[in-house]
Amino acid sequence: MHRPTEQPGRPPRHTPPGGPPPETVDPAVLTALLARHGWRRSGAAAGTYSRWTPPDTGTGARGRTPRTSLLVPESRAYPDSTDLIAEALAALQHSATPSAPGILAALRTPLDEIHWQRDTPEPDAPAAAWAAQEQLRSGARALLLAAALATRGRTGYHGARHRRHAEAALDRLLAGTTAGGRELTTFLPVGTSAAPGPDDGRLITTTLLRALCAARDATDHQRATGCCDAFEPAVEAGVCQELTEAISKLVRGSGGIRITLHWAPAAGPPDGFAARPGPVEFTPGDLPVLREAGARYIRDEPPVTVHLTAVVLRMRREAQSGPGAVRLKVLAGADVPQIRAVLDEDDYRIAGHAHLVGLPVRMNGRLESKGGFRRLSDARDVMPVRVEDGERDRLLKSLHENLGFFEEACGGD
């Protein structure tokens, strides 16, 4: 049974502000999202339509409970299905239910959902509640950043490498509301290309899930056997120092964390993954193992030989002659934004001349893991690089805007 399409008094169908066009919404996706967020189904028999009410109904004016009710068709087979969906979207748009914005966002763009639960007591003061929420948010972002770094390359310690690209990949991340610093939902948009790139939220989500499961298995292995070998192959699954540190940050001061992933209903699970992945949990008892693994990743990460092109930003040496230190903005050859290096007297002089005329330089050296791959050791073979006149003028303009450089280039502080 369905309502007549020409029912008198029906308001005209419209797209609610901030909501997707009703014609584009799949009823199956909408009902899957409602069920995921705890909405309760009631009403008609399967095959026609269903009525949904939120799980967190609050108290309205004068102590009366407001009723949010959505009537959702089971499929597009009914003539009035688009009108029913339009009314449901409008009701979601005006609903005070915390899950409503997330459902609307997931209908506009396919979104993978990550639910974070942190076992902490209810804060007894507003300041404590704010601190708990901030710790949960920052810890979750750090964990997602570690996954985004792992999409760029598998290594035990990333440091400053690829950090700009990884942070840019998280710019599209959407965060939901927190409940007293104990619960958070983040949404990552799923790309539409057949071969997702490093900035696709789905690639970050799958990398995170693999890495969390591998970190859980490696931690269990070390706690059971005392052997730390399991963390070495876990690097290929995306485990790294940044991930172990982010997990530790979330666990500290709590009774444990639980991370649960839900695939976007419109996109479905990716190949090789379960339709409903189980939650991954960590407890305070895991902290010593995670700290040890993170320290080992930093200690064992080898230096990287590079041949880079860079612009000299600053120069400094203690005397008028001899070696000096430079700060460089990397243009090519290394996946870090800036590095520091110590040059011998001849290379230091060449670097200074190149900078004064607005030219970048090339040099060889080794990026050291100590300090996060921000230091170039054994720097040598400095040589100026010719560039187009327009680029050279831009570099010279940047130089003149930083007049303090002249004192440093001449050996002053």
NULOMI-709108 format. One record per residue (C-alpha): residue number from 0; x, y, z. Coordinates in steps of 0.001 Angstrom, whole numbers, always signed. Example, Ala and Ser with C-alpha at 12.3 -4.5 7.8 and 13.67 -1.06 7.14 Angstrom:
2
{0, {+12300, -4500, +7800}},
{1, {+13670, -1060, +7140}},
//
This chain:
413
{0, {+0, +0, +0}},
{1, {+1194, +3503, -757}},
{2, {-221, +6949, -693}},
{3, {-1754, +8342, -3906}},
{4, {+607, +10474, -5928}},
{5, {-2071, +13155, -6292}},
{6, {-2972, +13362, -2626}},
{7, {-4576, +16805, -1966}},
{8, {-2612, +19161, +208}},
{9, {+764, +17495, -363}},
{10, {+3514, +20149, -175}},
{11, {+5629, +20436, -3315}},
{12, {+8744, +18291, -3338}},
{13, {+11961, +20224, -2720}},
{14, {+15584, +19672, -1848}},
{15, {+16207, +20734, +1765}},
{16, {+19107, +23145, +2256}},
{17, {+22292, +21171, +2773}},
{18, {+20617, +17922, +1770}},
{19, {+21058, +15848, -1386}},
{20, {+18475, +15931, -4190}},
{21, {+15758, +13396, -3338}},
{22, {+16023, +11888, -6821}},
{23, {+19596, +10779, -6097}},
{24, {+18960, +9061, -2772}},
{25, {+18762, +5277, -2721}},
{26, {+16144, +4165, -131}},
{27, {+18326, +1150, +758}},
{28, {+21265, +3432, +1546}},
{29, {+19087, +5717, +3667}},
{30, {+17652, +2838, +5705}},
{31, {+21149, +1332, +6148}},
{32, {+22420, +4649, +7523}},
{33, {+19431, +5014, +9840}},
{34, {+19938, +1510, +11214}},
{35, {+23680, +2100, +11639}},
{36, {+23027, +5174, +13751}},
{37, {+20564, +3399, +15998}},
{38, {+17246, +4622, +14593}},
{39, {+14319, +2337, +15388}},
{40, {+12211, +801, +12664}},
{41, {+8474, +267, +12986}},
{42, {+5366, +358, +10842}},
{43, {+4464, -1325, +7609}},
{44, {+5390, -4790, +6454}},
{45, {+8531, -5382, +4459}},
{46, {+8182, -4558, +781}},
{47, {+6280, -1282, +1110}},
{48, {+7706, +1393, +3393}},
{49, {+9042, +1701, +6945}},
{50, {+8817, +4294, +9685}},
{51, {+11933, +5299, +11617}},
{52, {+12335, +7174, +14906}},
{53, {+15640, +8274, +16451}},
{54, {+17156, +6535, +19471}},
{55, {+17976, +9749, +21311}},
{56, {+14629, +11526, +21556}},
{57, {+14964, +14518, +23848}},
{58, {+12542, +16716, +25731}},
{59, {+10983, +19641, +23976}},
{60, {+9235, +22750, +25189}},
{61, {+6953, +22458, +28236}},
{62, {+8422, +19014, +28957}},
{63, {+6852, +17385, +25926}},
{64, {+8913, +14955, +23871}},
{65, {+9299, +16020, +20222}},
{66, {+8494, +13310, +17697}},
{67, {+10852, +12919, +14735}},
{68, {+9442, +10332, +12383}},
{69, {+10658, +9387, +8918}},
{70, {+8622, +7426, +6391}},
{71, {+11040, +5709, +3988}},
{72, {+10024, +3610, +981}},
{73, {+11633, +201, +608}},
{74, {+12497, +862, -3039}},
{75, {+11880, +3168, -5990}},
{76, {+9082, +898, -7195}},
{77, {+6352, +3148, -5738}},
{78, {+5158, +6283, -7558}},
{79, {+5441, +8500, -4481}},
{80, {+8896, +7251, -3376}},
{81, {+10701, +10476, -4305}},
{82, {+8152, +12558, -2379}},
{83, {+8539, +10349, +698}},
{84, {+12324, +10665, +521}},
{85, {+12081, +14445, +133}},
{86, {+9937, +14638, +3274}},
{87, {+12368, +12382, +5146}},
{88, {+15321, +14568, +4139}},
{89, {+13486, +17701, +5242}},
{90, {+12737, +16087, +8604}},
{91, {+16408, +15128, +9018}},
{92, {+17461, +18662, +8133}},
{93, {+15325, +20097, +10950}},
{94, {+15929, +17301, +13435}},
{95, {+17862, +17961, +16645}},
{96, {+19055, +14347, +16662}},
{97, {+22895, +14332, +16799}},
{98, {+23155, +11667, +14094}},
{99, {+21057, +13586, +11537}},
{100, {+23900, +15746, +10084}},
{101, {+26092, +12685, +9623}},
{102, {+23318, +10823, +7802}},
{103, {+22743, +13774, +5472}},
{104, {+26484, +14084, +4811}},
{105, {+26713, +10381, +3962}},
{106, {+23806, +10739, +1536}},
{107, {+25471, +13649, -270}},
{108, {+28801, +11828, -646}},
{109, {+29623, +8164, +39}},
{110, {+31408, +8193, +3396}},
{111, {+33250, +5524, +5331}},
{112, {+32567, +5938, +9047}},
{113, {+35053, +5353, +11837}},
{114, {+33618, +5214, +15348}},
{115, {+35976, +5898, +18223}},
{116, {+35085, +4913, +21777}},
{117, {+37321, +5814, +24697}},
{118, {+36655, +4259, +28095}},
{119, {+36760, +7200, +30499}},
{120, {+34600, +8268, +33458}},
{121, {+32024, +10979, +32935}},
{122, {+33829, +14332, +33419}},
{123, {+32609, +16203, +36476}},
{124, {+33564, +19682, +35240}},
{125, {+33250, +21537, +31903}},
{126, {+37032, +21980, +31676}},
{127, {+37594, +18248, +32150}},
{128, {+34979, +17449, +29505}},
{129, {+36644, +19821, +27030}},
{130, {+40079, +18308, +27734}},
{131, {+38734, +14780, +27208}},
{132, {+37075, +15766, +23916}},
{133, {+40264, +17431, +22703}},
{134, {+42362, +14376, +23569}},
{135, {+39966, +12129, +21670}},
{136, {+39847, +14386, +18623}},
{137, {+43608, +14960, +18454}},
{138, {+44357, +11277, +19040}},
{139, {+41951, +10191, +16310}},
{140, {+43439, +12687, +13859}},
{141, {+46965, +11536, +14711}},
{142, {+45941, +7957, +13963}},
{143, {+44382, +8963, +10638}},
{144, {+47515, +10968, +9815}},
{145, {+49636, +7870, +10449}},
{146, {+47416, +5940, +8011}},
{147, {+47667, +8732, +5432}},
{148, {+51467, +8635, +5756}},
{149, {+51422, +4874, +5213}},
{150, {+49531, +5330, +1936}},
{151, {+52584, +7242, +671}},
{152, {+55081, +4540, +1597}},
{153, {+55651, +1711, +4051}},
{154, {+58353, +2537, +6565}},
{155, {+58834, +2226, +10301}},
{156, {+59312, +5960, +10867}},
{157, {+58127, +8723, +8551}},
{158, {+59247, +11803, +10460}},
{159, {+58668, +14905, +8345}},
{160, {+58555, +12926, +5103}},
{161, {+55275, +13174, +3165}},
{162, {+53672, +15048, +6055}},
{163, {+52383, +17909, +3932}},
{164, {+50668, +15522, +1517}},
{165, {+49238, +13424, +4342}},
{166, {+47809, +16446, +6153}},
{167, {+46312, +17726, +2905}},
{168, {+44635, +14340, +2406}},
{169, {+42840, +14809, +5732}},
{170, {+41419, +18211, +4788}},
{171, {+38221, +16547, +3556}},
{172, {+37771, +14593, +6773}},
{173, {+34514, +15313, +8599}},
{174, {+34209, +14908, +12363}},
{175, {+30992, +14337, +14259}},
{176, {+30099, +15313, +17786}},
{177, {+31723, +13836, +20857}},
{178, {+29924, +12546, +23934}},
{179, {+31874, +13698, +26989}},
{180, {+35178, +12854, +25335}},
{181, {+34186, +9184, +25095}},
{182, {+32756, +8839, +21573}},
{183, {+33600, +10354, +18208}},
{184, {+32618, +9580, +14639}},
{185, {+34755, +10603, +11673}},
{186, {+33690, +10417, +8031}},
{187, {+36071, +9913, +5117}},
{188, {+34762, +10538, +1579}},
{189, {+35074, +7598, -777}},
{190, {+36501, +8412, -4208}},
{191, {+34680, +7395, -7348}},
{192, {+37689, +6320, -9427}},
{193, {+38342, +2638, -10010}},
{194, {+41968, +3065, -8885}},
{195, {+41945, +5264, -5766}},
{196, {+44870, +7622, -5315}},
{197, {+46732, +8569, -2121}},
{198, {+44217, +11333, -1337}},
{199, {+41169, +9037, -1500}},
{200, {+39513, +8620, +1888}},
{201, {+38783, +4944, +1145}},
{202, {+42518, +4256, +753}},
{203, {+43193, +5885, +4124}},
{204, {+40382, +3872, +5715}},
{205, {+41580, +519, +4386}},
{206, {+45191, +1324, +5317}},
{207, {+44117, +2238, +8830}},
{208, {+42145, -976, +9270}},
{209, {+45037, -3141, +8061}},
{210, {+47514, -1285, +10270}},
{211, {+45331, -1469, +13381}},
{212, {+44789, -5210, +12968}},
{213, {+48519, -5767, +12374}},
{214, {+49428, -3655, +15412}},
{215, {+46929, -5596, +17521}},
{216, {+48365, -8939, +16379}},
{217, {+51976, -7810, +16911}},
{218, {+51165, -6490, +20382}},
{219, {+49448, -9754, +21348}},
{220, {+52430, -11725, +20037}},
{221, {+54959, -9707, +22031}},
{222, {+52892, -9779, +25220}},
{223, {+52479, -13545, +24929}},
{224, {+56026, -14478, +23915}},
{225, {+58199, -11499, +24883}},
{226, {+59480, -11482, +21287}},
{227, {+59262, -8219, +19330}},
{228, {+59846, -9728, +15870}},
{229, {+56183, -9379, +14856}},
{230, {+56493, -5594, +14582}},
{231, {+59002, -5877, +11713}},
{232, {+56664, -7466, +9113}},
{233, {+53810, -5297, +10450}},
{234, {+55455, -2341, +8687}},
{235, {+54204, -3717, +5360}},
{236, {+50647, -3452, +6729}},
{237, {+51143, +234, +7585}},
{238, {+52325, +4, +11196}},
{239, {+54837, +2736, +12028}},
{240, {+56095, +4846, +14915}},
{241, {+53449, +7470, +14218}},
{242, {+50704, +4852, +14507}},
{243, {+51990, +3347, +17769}},
{244, {+52344, +6833, +19247}},
{245, {+48803, +7810, +18191}},
{246, {+47345, +4643, +19738}},
{247, {+49265, +5340, +22947}},
{248, {+47954, +8902, +22994}},
{249, {+44369, +7666, +22800}},
{250, {+44840, +4954, +25438}},
{251, {+46706, +7035, +28025}},
{252, {+44423, +8164, +30849}},
{253, {+41638, +5796, +29828}},
{254, {+40512, +2238, +30416}},
{255, {+41021, +1459, +26728}},
{256, {+39854, +2392, +23251}},
{257, {+37659, +671, +20668}},
{258, {+37752, +1567, +16979}},
{259, {+34986, +335, +14682}},
{260, {+34789, +887, +10934}},
{261, {+31674, +951, +8750}},
{262, {+31884, +1069, +4970}},
{263, {+29838, +3576, +3008}},
{264, {+26565, +1774, +2106}},
{265, {+26535, +3360, -1347}},
{266, {+30037, +2065, -2128}},
{267, {+30012, -1243, -280}},
{268, {+33061, -2999, +1174}},
{269, {+36294, -2980, -847}},
{270, {+37680, -6199, -2255}},
{271, {+39350, -8405, +314}},
{272, {+37621, -6873, +3344}},
{273, {+34774, -8140, +5491}},
{274, {+31403, -6468, +5032}},
{275, {+31343, -5699, +8750}},
{276, {+34872, -5500, +10159}},
{277, {+35105, -6289, +13853}},
{278, {+36222, -3602, +16316}},
{279, {+39890, -3239, +17206}},
{280, {+40667, -2572, +20872}},
{281, {+43719, -1472, +22856}},
{282, {+44100, -1250, +26641}},
{283, {+46573, +345, +29068}},
{284, {+48359, -3013, +29307}},
{285, {+49454, -2548, +25687}},
{286, {+51258, +747, +26329}},
{287, {+54731, -643, +27236}},
{288, {+54783, -2779, +24090}},
{289, {+53645, +100, +21867}},
{290, {+56220, +2492, +23354}},
{291, {+59010, -43, +22860}},
{292, {+57960, -707, +19271}},
{293, {+57843, +3012, +18458}},
{294, {+61312, +3614, +19902}},
{295, {+62646, +665, +17911}},
{296, {+61163, +2003, +14691}},
{297, {+62964, +5340, +15168}},
{298, {+66233, +3670, +16159}},
{299, {+66255, +1209, +13271}},
{300, {+65142, +3537, +10459}},
{301, {+68219, +4016, +8224}},
{302, {+69384, +7336, +6784}},
{303, {+68352, +8138, +3219}},
{304, {+70852, +9180, +559}},
{305, {+69451, +12113, -1427}},
{306, {+70394, +14356, -4333}},
{307, {+68230, +17399, -3761}},
{308, {+67470, +20822, -5149}},
{309, {+66712, +23513, -2592}},
{310, {+66515, +27239, -1915}},
{311, {+68694, +28646, +839}},
{312, {+66517, +30346, +3453}},
{313, {+69034, +31208, +6170}},
{314, {+72786, +31044, +6728}},
{315, {+74816, +31244, +9864}},
{316, {+78389, +30674, +11009}},
{317, {+80329, +31721, +14071}},
{318, {+83269, +33337, +12253}},
{319, {+83905, +35157, +8975}},
{320, {+85396, +31980, +7522}},
{321, {+85101, +28254, +7979}},
{322, {+82037, +25966, +7855}},
{323, {+78519, +27243, +8435}},
{324, {+74939, +26078, +8903}},
{325, {+72161, +26657, +6373}},
{326, {+68427, +26143, +6345}},
{327, {+67022, +24976, +3028}},
{328, {+63578, +24890, +1453}},
{329, {+63433, +21656, -527}},
{330, {+62219, +21901, -4120}},
{331, {+62966, +18352, -5264}},
{332, {+64802, +15220, -4221}},
{333, {+63406, +14755, -701}},
{334, {+59887, +14435, +717}},
{335, {+60367, +17045, +3442}},
{336, {+59583, +20781, +3303}},
{337, {+62773, +22088, +4965}},
{338, {+66085, +20722, +6147}},
{339, {+69204, +21958, +7930}},
{340, {+72752, +21201, +6859}},
{341, {+76318, +22099, +7806}},
{342, {+78499, +23020, +4820}},
{343, {+82250, +23346, +4593}},
{344, {+83743, +26743, +3779}},
{345, {+83716, +26401, -24}},
{346, {+80186, +24975, -212}},
{347, {+78964, +27589, +2244}},
{348, {+80365, +30366, +41}},
{349, {+78779, +28883, -3112}},
{350, {+75428, +28599, -1327}},
{351, {+75642, +32217, -212}},
{352, {+76428, +33519, -3693}},
{353, {+73596, +31483, -5202}},
{354, {+71167, +32847, -2666}},
{355, {+72208, +36448, -3207}},
{356, {+71484, +36188, -6926}},
{357, {+68244, +34273, -6405}},
{358, {+69311, +30810, -7550}},
{359, {+68580, +27452, -5906}},
{360, {+71362, +24940, -5315}},
{361, {+71866, +21220, -5758}},
{362, {+73727, +19070, -3250}},
{363, {+74228, +15520, -2076}},
{364, {+73930, +14148, +1438}},
{365, {+72092, +11820, +3783}},
{366, {+68796, +12541, +5515}},
{367, {+69131, +11360, +9120}},
{368, {+66178, +9850, +10943}},
{369, {+67235, +11633, +14126}},
{370, {+65104, +14764, +14299}},
{371, {+62521, +13405, +11860}},
{372, {+64574, +13512, +8640}},
{373, {+64997, +17266, +8928}},
{374, {+68811, +17196, +8964}},
{375, {+71167, +16565, +6053}},
{376, {+74485, +15038, +7099}},
{377, {+77621, +14796, +4957}},
{378, {+76294, +17619, +2760}},
{379, {+78609, +18199, -207}},
{380, {+78913, +19043, -3924}},
{381, {+76933, +22287, -3690}},
{382, {+76211, +23747, -7123}},
{383, {+73914, +26588, -8232}},
{384, {+71012, +25734, -10539}},
{385, {+69847, +27924, -13381}},
{386, {+66123, +28707, -13456}},
{387, {+63740, +30694, -15633}},
{388, {+63864, +34479, -15243}},
{389, {+60362, +34616, -13757}},
{390, {+61184, +32048, -11096}},
{391, {+64485, +33809, -10357}},
{392, {+62667, +37137, -9864}},
{393, {+60261, +35457, -7459}},
{394, {+63135, +34040, -5412}},
{395, {+64883, +37418, -5318}},
{396, {+61678, +39093, -4140}},
{397, {+61432, +36552, -1352}},
{398, {+65034, +37321, -418}},
{399, {+64494, +41098, -209}},
{400, {+61440, +40570, +1993}},
{401, {+63718, +38865, +4523}},
{402, {+66309, +41559, +5180}},
{403, {+67560, +39784, +8301}},
{404, {+69231, +37297, +6020}},
{405, {+71986, +39742, +5091}},
{406, {+73295, +39871, +8648}},
{407, {+73268, +36081, +8904}},
{408, {+74881, +35635, +5493}},
{409, {+77712, +37884, +6628}},
{410, {+78271, +35846, +9785}},
{411, {+76223, +37839, +12308}},
{412, {+73436, +36507, +14564}},
//
